[in-house]
Amino acid sequence: MGDYAAYSKHYSDRGFWSIVRRYQDKIPFLRDAVGLFFCLKDPATPRWVRVAIVGALGYLILPIDIVPDFIPLIGWVDDAAVVASVLAYVRSRIKQQHWQQADEWLQGRAA
C-alpha cells in the first residue's frame, strides 16, 4: 500500500461529504468511498485502519491531485486507484454494517 497517510491532513468529514454530494453522479467508486467513511466512524475500527482510510479519503478531497477530477472519463482514475488500494488493504476490517450504511445512504440520495 502506498503512503496515503500524508494525505490525511486534507481530510475532514465536511470536505468528504461536500465532494461526495457535488460529484456523486460522477464518482464510479462512490459506494466504496462511503463504505470506507462508515468504517472510519465505527468506534470499533482499529487505529491503523482509520489512518489508512483517512489518507484515502483525504486524497479524494484533495483540491489538486495527479489527474484533475474535472477531466472527462479519466479525472477520477487516480482517486479510484487510491480508494481501491486502501480498500484492499483494510477489506477484512470493513463490516457488513458499514456496507449497509453506505447502501442506505446511496438509496436515500436517489429518493
Sequence and secondary structure as in RCSB ss.txt:
>XXXX:A:sequence
MGDYAAYSKHYSDRGFWSIVRRYQDKIPFLRDAVGLFFCLKDPATPRWVRVAIVGALGYLILPIDIVPDFIPLIG
WVDDAAVVASVLAYVRSRIKQQHWQQADEWLQGRAA
>XXXX:A:secstr
   GGGGGGG  HHHHHHHHHHHTTT TTHHHHHHHHHHHH TTS HHHHHHHHHHHHHHH SS SS TTSTTTT
THHHHHHHHHHHHHHGGG  HHHHHHHHHHHHHHH 
